[in-house]
Amino acid sequence: MKALWLENQTLQLRDDLPVPEPKSGEALIEVLRAGICNTDLELLRGYYPYCGVPGHEFVGRVAQGPPEWTGKRVVGEINAACGHCRFCQSGQPTHCENRTVLGIVNRNGAFAEYLTLPVQNLHAIPENVSIEAATFTEPIAAALEIQQQVAVGDRSKVLVVGDGKLGLLVAQTLALRGCDLLAVGRHREKLALLEKRGIQTGFADAVVDRAFDLAVECTGNPEGFSIARRGLRPRGTLVLKSTYAGNLSLDVSSLVVDEITLIGSRCGPFPPAIELLANDRIDVLSLVCDRFSLNNGLAAFDRARERGVLKVLLTVSD
């Protein structure tokens, strides 16, 4: 089969990879669409020593598996858990000690004609959700994870820092809670996507110091962290949604004095993400900047790395 292959921080298009054989309890999935996200770009930069097929945002069709699943359009949770370790037994499979992670840790990913995942990871896509919209299920779920970790009400003052792909999704999902929300970034044209949905936006100078109950940092850079931190009131909560390529310097003493709660946040729940898409409560297609075929996957990565570009999609099959 054809696939993009990452090895030693070099990406290449190959056509000699075997179609994966699903193990017991797994399904073989024909990939229809896949999205390039910042994690994929970070893997290319050496963020994690991964060798294999990258890609974890996808929608596909079950080619081989249980009869009730065969032929269905599906998305899939990316963490394949063992089911036996202490985290699995305590209902925390995303932290499974023996997990593989689609396109990230010891499991070939979605930038290929086929992939495999445990059947228990799969979620069917309603007919009224388009293939391209369904590709956003995983990052929407990641955005929704914040609400699994922190109580957000209509009286909450919330700051979202970052107007990239994830920041725009985080802002949209939080806005549905009716909170007092401000989203800040660097690009007027990106922030305009939120303004169309009635979300207040601005640049860094719009952030009032020590005014917010919750700040969500979606930039993955020190400047974004600084903006989020200074916006928090004492006993506020700072959620980190992006990984950092290097080390981050911070004033730990101020975190102690202000009794700040610091939360890391990554994978989230798929069913409510699919429900948002099915009910057209979140705009994802405006985030699509470009589309490429798998054959032009290298050009797709070049495009995704361009400054200011949001989502780039790979068309693998129809």
C-alpha positions in Angstrom: 0.0 0.0 0.0 1.0 3.7 -0.3 1.8 5.6 2.8 3.9 8.5 4.1 6.8 7.1 6.2 8.7 9.1 8.8 12.2 8.0 9.8 15.1 10.0 11.3 13.1 13.2 10.9 12.7 12.5 7.2 9.4 12.0 5.5 9.0 10.0 2.3 6.2 8.6 0.1 6.4 4.8 -0.1 4.3 2.3 -2.1 5.9 -0.9 -0.8 4.4 -1.2 2.7 2.2 -4.3 3.4 -1.4 -3.8 4.2 -1.6 -4.2 8.0 -3.0 -7.4 9.4 -5.6 -6.7 12.2 -5.0 -8.5 15.4 -7.7 -10.2 17.4 -10.3 -7.5 18.4 -9.1 -5.1 15.7 -10.5 -3.8 12.5 -8.8 -3.0 9.2 -9.9 0.5 8.1 -9.6 2.0 4.6 -8.6 5.6 5.2 -10.8 8.2 3.4 -9.4 11.5 4.7 -6.7 12.5 7.2 -5.7 15.8 8.7 -2.2 17.1 9.4 -1.9 18.5 12.9 0.8 20.2 14.9 1.8 17.0 16.6 2.6 15.5 13.1 4.8 18.6 12.4 6.5 18.3 15.8 7.3 14.6 15.1 9.0 15.7 11.9 11.0 18.1 13.9 12.1 15.4 16.3 9.7 16.0 19.2 9.5 12.2 19.8 11.7 9.5 18.2 8.9 8.0 16.1 9.5 5.7 13.1 6.6 4.7 11.0 3.5 6.1 9.4 2.3 9.3 11.1 -1.2 10.7 11.3 -4.0 10.3 13.8 -6.8 12.5 12.7 -8.8 10.5 10.2 -12.1 9.2 8.9 -12.3 5.8 7.2 -14.4 2.9 6.2 -14.2 -0.5 7.9 -12.8 -3.0 5.3 -12.4 -6.0 7.6 -13.9 -6.6 11.1 -17.0 -7.7 12.8 -20.0 -7.9 10.5 -21.9 -5.1 12.3 -18.9 -2.7 11.5 -18.0 -3.7 8.0 -18.6 -1.0 5.5 -19.3 1.7 8.1 -17.7 5.1 8.1 -15.8 5.5 11.3 -13.4 7.6 13.3 -11.2 6.2 16.0 -9.7 7.0 19.4 -6.0 7.0 19.0 -4.9 5.3 22.2 -4.9 1.5 21.9 -4.9 0.3 25.6 -4.0 -3.1 27.0 -7.0 -3.3 29.3 -5.0 -4.8 32.2 -2.7 -2.2 33.7 -3.5 -0.1 36.7 -4.7 2.8 34.5 -6.9 0.7 32.4 -8.4 -1.0 35.5 -9.1 2.4 37.0 -10.9 3.7 33.8 -8.0 5.8 32.5 -7.1 4.0 29.2 -5.5 7.1 27.7 -2.7 6.7 30.2 -2.4 2.9 29.7 1.2 1.9 30.6 1.4 -0.4 27.6 -0.6 1.6 25.0 0.2 2.2 21.4 -0.8 5.5 19.9 -2.0 5.8 16.3 0.8 7.5 14.3 2.7 8.6 17.4 3.8 5.6 19.5 4.5 2.1 18.1 1.4 2.0 15.8 1.4 3.0 12.2 -1.0 5.9 11.5 -3.5 7.4 9.1 -1.3 8.8 6.3 -1.7 5.5 4.5 -4.3 3.7 2.5 -5.1 1.4 5.5 -4.7 1.3 9.3 -5.8 -0.9 12.1 -7.4 -0.1 15.4 -9.2 -2.0 18.2 -12.9 -2.2 17.4 -13.6 -0.7 20.8 -11.8 2.5 19.7 -14.2 3.0 16.7 -17.1 5.4 16.5 -19.6 5.4 13.6 -20.2 8.7 11.8 -23.8 9.8 11.2 -24.8 10.2 7.6 -25.4 13.9 7.9 -21.7 14.5 8.8 -19.5 15.0 5.8 -16.2 13.2 5.4 -14.2 16.3 5.7 -16.0 17.5 8.9 -15.6 14.0 10.4 -11.9 14.4 10.1 -12.0 17.0 12.9 -13.5 14.6 15.5 -10.2 13.9 17.3 -9.2 17.5 17.8 -12.7 18.5 18.8 -12.6 15.7 21.4 -9.3 17.1 22.6 -10.9 20.5 23.0 -13.8 19.0 24.9 -11.4 17.3 27.3 -11.0 20.7 29.1 -14.6 20.5 30.2 -14.0 17.0 31.6 -11.2 18.4 33.7 -12.5 21.8 34.8 -16.0 23.0 35.6 -17.0 25.8 33.2 -20.2 27.7 33.9 -22.0 30.8 32.6 -20.3 32.9 35.3 -16.8 31.7 34.5 -14.4 34.2 33.0 -12.3 32.3 30.4 -9.3 33.2 28.4 -8.1 31.2 25.4 -4.6 32.0 24.1 -3.8 31.0 20.5 -5.6 31.3 17.2 -4.2 28.1 15.6 -6.3 25.1 14.7 -6.7 23.8 18.3 -7.2 27.3 19.8 -10.1 28.0 17.4 -11.8 24.7 18.3 -11.2 25.2 22.0 -12.7 28.6 21.9 -15.8 27.3 20.0 -16.4 24.5 22.4 -16.0 26.7 25.5 -18.3 29.3 24.0 -21.1 26.7 24.0 -21.0 26.8 27.8 -22.2 30.4 27.9 -19.1 31.6 29.8 -17.6 35.1 29.6 -15.0 34.2 27.0 -12.1 36.1 25.4 -9.9 34.5 22.7 -6.6 36.2 21.8 -4.2 35.5 19.0 -1.9 37.2 16.5 -3.9 37.0 13.3 -6.9 39.1 12.6 -8.2 36.8 9.8 -8.1 33.8 12.1 -9.8 35.6 14.9 -12.5 36.7 12.5 -13.6 33.1 12.2 -14.6 33.3 15.9 -16.1 36.7 15.7 -18.5 35.4 13.1 -19.8 33.1 15.8 -20.2 35.9 18.3 -17.0 35.2 20.3 -15.1 38.1 21.7 -11.5 38.3 20.4 -8.4 40.5 20.6 -4.7 40.6 20.7 -2.5 40.2 23.8 -3.1 43.7 24.9 -6.8 42.9 25.4 -5.9 40.6 28.3 -6.6 42.3 31.7 -4.1 41.0 34.3 -5.4 38.8 37.1 -9.0 38.9 35.7 -9.8 35.3 34.5 -10.9 32.2 36.4 -9.6 29.9 33.6 -6.9 30.3 31.0 -6.3 27.8 28.2 -2.9 28.0 26.6 -3.0 26.7 23.0 0.2 28.1 21.5 2.9 25.8 22.8 5.3 28.8 23.1 6.6 30.8 26.1 4.9 34.0 25.1 1.5 32.3 25.0 2.2 30.8 28.4 3.1 34.2 29.8 -0.1 35.8 28.5 -2.2 33.0 29.9 -0.5 33.2 33.3 -0.7 36.9 33.8 -4.4 36.8 32.9 -5.2 34.5 35.8 -6.7 35.6 39.1 -5.4 34.0 42.3 -6.6 30.4 42.6 -7.3 30.4 38.9 -6.7 27.4 36.6 -4.2 27.2 33.8 -4.8 24.5 31.2 -2.0 23.5 28.8 -3.3 22.1 25.5 -0.1 22.2 23.5 3.2 20.4 23.9 6.4 22.5 24.1 9.3 21.8 21.8 11.8 23.0 24.3 12.1 23.7 28.0 9.8 26.3 29.5 11.0 28.8 32.1 8.4 29.9 34.6 8.1 31.7 38.0 7.1 28.7 40.2 7.0 30.9 43.3 4.1 33.0 41.8 2.2 29.8 41.1 2.5 28.9 44.8 1.7 32.3 46.1 -1.4 32.7 43.8 -2.3 29.0 44.4 -2.6 28.4 40.7 -3.9 25.0 39.5 -1.9 23.8 36.5 -3.5 21.1 34.3 -2.1 19.2 31.3 -4.8 18.3 28.8 -4.8 16.1 25.7 -7.1 13.4 24.4 -10.8 13.7 25.0 -14.3 12.1 24.5 -15.4 11.2 20.9 -19.2 10.8 21.4 -19.9 14.5 22.3 -17.5 15.6 19.6 -19.5 13.6 17.0 -22.7 15.0 18.4 -21.5 18.6 18.0 -20.7 17.9 14.3 -24.0 16.1 13.7 -26.0 19.1 15.2 -23.8 21.6 13.3 -22.9 23.4 16.5 -19.3 24.0 15.6 -17.7 25.3 12.4 -14.8 23.2 11.2 -14.8 23.5 7.5 -13.7 27.2 7.7 -10.5 25.9 9.2 -9.6 23.9 6.0 -6.9 25.8 4.1 -5.9 23.2 1.5 -6.4 19.7 0.3 -3.9 17.3 -1.2 -3.9 13.7 -2.4 -1.8 11.1 -0.6 0.4 11.0 -3.7 1.2 14.7 -3.0 1.6 14.1 0.8 5.1 15.7 0.9 3.7 18.9 -0.6 0.9 18.8 1.9 3.4 18.8 4.8 5.2 21.7 3.2 1.9 23.6 3.0 1.0 22.7 6.6 4.3 24.2 7.8 3.7 27.5 6.1 3.1 30.4 8.6 -0.5 31.1 9.2 -1.9 28.0 7.6 -4.7 26.2 9.5 -5.9 22.7 8.6 -4.5 20.7 5.6 -6.3 17.6 4.6 -5.1 14.5 2.8 -7.5 12.8 0.4 -6.6 9.1 0.6 -9.7 7.4 -0.9 -13.3 8.3 -1.8 
